[in-house]
Each structure stands twice: as structure tokens, then as C-alpha cells.
């Protein structure tokens, strides 16, 4: 990106190959993941301390080309994945060795790249931030998106029920295929009455909301007594100042950040291995909604921002 702005600030250019410094590894990128975070960076909501021009992207899969000094346990030719390495919209990248995870032979590149950011986020939400218990009823916004599809499946794996909200009728099938027990098609924030009917008037145990301020009040209203509100997704903005004594029904409200799920290299590798294990066992299925040449990153951003896509969007160098 040459400056902050719309997709027109993105350019496909040649730059010198990166060189792995102490503790770093040079990787040939096979697939890069596209995330709402990338749109936020492009719009000036993050990485403001990093001068322009800069390379977007934080997630991907590739093969090790060279190993820098002081690196152990990573070999040339090894297939690796990562979830946070700025500069991933590229053909090559230098990454700290501690940020890499090994990929099992049975997991292909596209699948691995699709679950690093969104899979680890979904894992955090349903196993750590709010450990879903059998019989719990969860409300999942954007249930047909890349995160929503994975989150729905993990909730079901843990014995919970899912009420999913999607923005259009053509997304309903994807949410149901992921295991959603009920799907509400809604674009105007009028999901509360239907969701409460589905729960016998009680409300849900937990709501996962990354849809921005427009759904905040509805998400409060859809909770039962002592329910949990998981707020995420800073790109669409926050709900504004909150008077804690105005929160209803003794609910618990928190802002979930997936880095708290993987705050050490050991946790990163353990949580990633669990995702890969679920995939290998057929318990977690990945839906890739779009694959774009790296040169078409601007189109990928435009399509994601339009909310017309389902599943994960990927770039192929």
C-alpha cells in the first residue's frame, strides 16, 4: 500500500528479496490469507507507526528457503504456516522462527492458510474466552463468513447449539452446512425476537458479535440472564462509551483478542496442531470462498468489504 485509502492505494510491484536476520527464516509463500484486519490497515486503523509504502497481510503458508543464524528446529524445504507476520502479500517473506508452525502432510496449503487467523480466533472464542458446554446455545453473527463457519463447527464439536445470522438468503445454505441449528436472514438488526422465540424466551448463553456498532444493542438483548457477550473485530468500530451499570441481566461483556489464546510459541503450535487434528479427522471443514492471484489483492479487498462472499479468501503468489 502506498498510502491509506480505498483499494486504489494497492499496487503490485517488484522489491528486493528479504534477507533472514538473526532468529528469522526466509519463506517462499504459496498462499496468503486475506483478513478484515488487512482492510483496517489499508484504511489507516492499524500499523500507523509503520511508514508507507508497506506490504499488507499477516497470514500464510509456504516452504522454507533459508534459515538465519540462531534458528533451531526449522529446516530448508519444510512446509510451514503462520498467523502474524506483516508483509505476507508477497512471494517471499522473512519471518521469526518462533512464529512458524509445521503443517502435517495430510493438510494442503490452502486449507492450512485458511485456518490460521480465523481458526485460531474461533478456537479462542469457543474454548477459552467462553468454553462452550453441552447444551449451550450460541448466537453467531456473520455465520457464513470464514470465521463464522469455523466458529459454528467448533461450537457444535463442544456440544453446543448455534443460531446463526446471515445477511442474505443465499448464505443460509453455507451456515447450515457448517452445522447451524437455526439461521436467521437479517440485514436490519431485527434478529432479537426470532432468536428469543427459538430459545423459549430465555435468550442465548453467548453471543459472538464482530459486526460493528449496528448490532451491539441487539446482541445485548438476545442474551439470557448471566449470558456472555464476546465482542471482536475492530475494523467496523466500537459501540462507544458504556456505562457499566447500564448493562442488563448480569451479563458479562468482553473484547476477545486471539493473541491471548496463543501468547507463547508453544501455545501457537499446540492450538494449531489441534485445528489440524480436527481437520484430519474430518471434524472441521474449511470453506474457501475465493482464490485470487496476488496481483488482484485489491479485488479481494473489494469483494470482502462488499459482504457478498462466504468462507475464506486467499491470494496465490
Residue, then its C-alpha position, 0 to 999 in steps of 0.5 A: x500500500x502506498x498510502x491509506x485509502x480505498x483499494x486504489x492505494x494497492x499496487x503490485x510491484x517488484x522489491x528486493x528479496x528479504x534477507x533472514x536476520x538473526x532468529x528469522x527464516x526466509x519463506x517462499x509463500x504459496x498462499x496468503x490469507x486475506x483478513x478484515x484486519x488487512x482492510x483496517x490497515x489499508x484504511x489507516x486503523x492499524x500499523x500507523x507507526x509503520x511508514x508507507x509504502x508497506x506490504x499488507x497481510x499477516x497470514x500464510x503458508x509456504x516452504x522454507x528457503x533459508x534459515x538465519x543464524x540462531x534458528x533451531x528446529x526449522x529446516x530448508x524445504x519444510x512446509x510451514x504456516x503462520x498467523x502474524x507476520x506483516x508483509x505476507x502479500x508477497x512471494x517471499x517473506x522473512x519471518x521469526x522462527x518462533x512464529x512458524x508452525x509445521x503443517x502435517x502432510x495430510x493438510x494442503x496449503x490452502x486449507x492450512x492458510x485458511x485456518x490460521x487467523x480465523x481458526x485460531x480466533x474461533x478456537x479462542x472464542x469457543x474454548x477459552x474466552x467462553x468454553x462452550x458446554x453441552x447444551x449451550x446455545x450460541x448466537x453467531x453473527x456473520x455465520x457464513x463468513x470464514x470465521x463464522x463457519x469455523x466458529x459454528x463447527x467448533x461450537x457444535x464439536x463442544x456440544x453446543x447449539x448455534x443460531x446463526x445470522x446471515x445477511x442474505x438468503x443465499x448464505x443460509x445454505x453455507x451456515x447450515x452446512x457448517x452445522x447451524x441449528x437455526x439461521x436467521x436472514x437479517x440485514x436490519x438488526x431485527x434478529x432479537x425476537x426470532x432468536x428469543x422465540x427459538x430459545x423459549x424466551x430465555x435468550x442465548x448463553x453467548x453471543x459472538x458479535x464482530x459486526x460493528x456498532x449496528x448490532x451491539x444493542x441487539x446482541x445485548x438483548x438476545x442474551x439470557x440472564x448471566x449470558x456472555x457477550x464476546x465482542x471482536x473485530x475492530x475494523x467496523x468500530x466500537x459501540x462507544x462509551x458504556x456505562x457499566x451499570x447500564x448493562x442488563x441481566x448480569x451479563x458479562x461483556x468482553x473484547x476477545x483478542x486471539x493473541x491471548x489464546x496463543x501468547x507463547x510459541x508453544x501455545x501457537x503450535x499446540x492450538x494449531x496442531x489441534x485445528x489440524x487434528x480436527x481437520x484430519x479427522x474430518x471434524x472441521x471443514x474449511x470453506x474457501x470462498x475465493x482464490x485470487x492471484x496476488x496481483x488482484x489483492x485489491x479485488x479481494x479487498x473489494x469483494x470482502x468489504x462488499x459482504x457478498x462472499x462466504x468462507x475464506x479468501x486467499x491470494x496465490x503468489 
